[in-house]
Amino acid sequence: MVDAANQLIVELGDRSYPIHIGEGLLQASDIFAPYIQGEQVLIVTNETVAPLYLGPIEKSLSRYQVDTLVLPDGERYKTLQYLNKIYDRLLEKRHNRSTTLIALGGGVIGDMTGFAAATYQRGVSFIQVPTTLLAQVDSSVGGKTAVNHPQGKNMIGAFYQPECVIADTATLKTLPERELHAGLAEVVKYGLIADEGFFCWLETNVEQLMGKCPDSLAVAIMRSCENKARIVSQDERETGIRAILNLGHTFGHAIETAQSYSDWLHGEAIAAGMVMAAELSRLLGWLPSDGVLRARELLGRCQLPLWAPSTMSADRFLDLMAVDKKVMDGSLRLVLLKAIGQAIVTSEFDHQLLRELLKSRL
């Protein structure tokens, strides 16, 4: 069993669940068993992850009826069309309401599998098994599930919590460098929005993270999950403080949508979006210039983009931002920074400054 020191609890009353963090967890059948109620399991994964990790997890679950579905890899497949393939497999294999879905992969697989679980026979159990850094520190935790629409990212979805999250840090050994860098964007985000001490730690240890140092990655994953679990526990459905987790996302989602969910990885778009949010915060007189510089420098050391593609006009940006989920009663709300470690969600900002920012090429 996993040592208790490697567990966190997302406190949500009767929907509370653990996050297990450690190495070699995919081979630990006893870690899965408490969260599988029936005899049927469907593992949903993708073409990149399946050759690496599908076999070990199938072996761990050999006492169950285990069916699998391997989807194409990439954000552009996070659609209703490919979501329907999960329902097709469940029905084909006659899975009943006691089935458990297992999301084995990154954020795309986690979001799609969670949404399928939320909606198949009005809701069945699922387990998150994230295999990328971004998924381990962010998308697997908190119960957000969704697919994309051509006009907006994550526009079709539901809040639906997993039975547990099992983050096997050994999977990061095979993670491509670009995917690792993209995941670090979400790690840096936690320091920017709510944990200045963690941000300082990242400034000191970012090279070890870039080099996949196991001890440093374990600290970064645990600290990130602690921050997210604390925020989600206060605001499960994002009616208040949870929205600060979207720092850079309104800008970043616009970048992803403009590119039809190709070219840039999610974390790359979020990194650029966080720099843009920091710059707007500076223009508004909230975030000191040295705060913007520190954010840019740390994200730059993670080898991440620091601004939007030059092909995006201000008008295109504003059109796409207008369909963001944080728009309320026609007002665009943004997550901005008062200081490193202090974020706010507000619609009270100078929209002309936003337009000027979007026109700039810093």
CORSULUR-V459628 format. One record per pair of residues at least 6 apart in sequence whose C-alpha atoms are under 6 Angstrom apart, sorted by the first residue. I is the first residue (numbers start at 0). J is the second residue. Records with the same first field share a line. If there is no record, write none. Layout:
I: J ; J
//
This chain:
5: 19 ; 20
6: 18 ; 19
7: 17 ; 18
8: 16 ; 17
9: 15 ; 16 ; 228
10: 232
11: 232
16: 162 ; 163
17: 163
18: 163 ; 164
19: 165 ; 166
20: 166
21: 167 ; 168
22: 167 ; 168 ; 169
23: 167
24: 167
25: 56
26: 55 ; 59
28: 59
37: 97 ; 98
38: 63 ; 64
39: 63 ; 64 ; 98
40: 65 ; 98 ; 99 ; 100
41: 65 ; 66 ; 67 ; 100
42: 67 ; 100 ; 101
43: 67 ; 68 ; 102
44: 69 ; 103 ; 104
45: 69 ; 70 ; 71 ; 72
46: 69 ; 71 ; 72
74: 260
75: 260
77: 146 ; 147
78: 146 ; 147
96: 123
99: 124 ; 125
100: 125
101: 125 ; 126
102: 108 ; 109 ; 112 ; 127 ; 128
103: 128 ; 129
104: 129 ; 130
105: 129 ; 130 ; 131 ; 134
106: 134 ; 138
110: 144 ; 145
111: 145
113: 144
114: 144 ; 145
116: 122 ; 123
117: 159
125: 161 ; 162
126: 161 ; 162 ; 163
127: 139 ; 164
128: 164 ; 165 ; 166
129: 135 ; 166
130: 170
132: 182
133: 182
135: 166
136: 220 ; 223 ; 224
142: 158 ; 159 ; 160
143: 158
144: 156 ; 157
145: 153 ; 155 ; 156
146: 153 ; 155
147: 153 ; 154
180: 301
181: 266 ; 267
182: 266
184: 266 ; 270
190: 197 ; 198 ; 340
191: 339 ; 340
192: 340 ; 341 ; 342
193: 340 ; 341
194: 340
195: 339 ; 340
208: 215 ; 216
230: 241
234: 241
243: 334
246: 334
247: 269 ; 272 ; 273 ; 276
248: 269
250: 272
251: 268 ; 269 ; 272
253: 319 ; 320
267: 303 ; 304
271: 304 ; 305 ; 306 ; 307
276: 335
277: 291
280: 286 ; 335 ; 336
285: 337
286: 337 ; 338
313: 357 ; 358
325: 332
326: 332
331: 346
332: 345 ; 346
333: 344 ; 345
334: 343 ; 344
335: 342 ; 343
336: 342
//
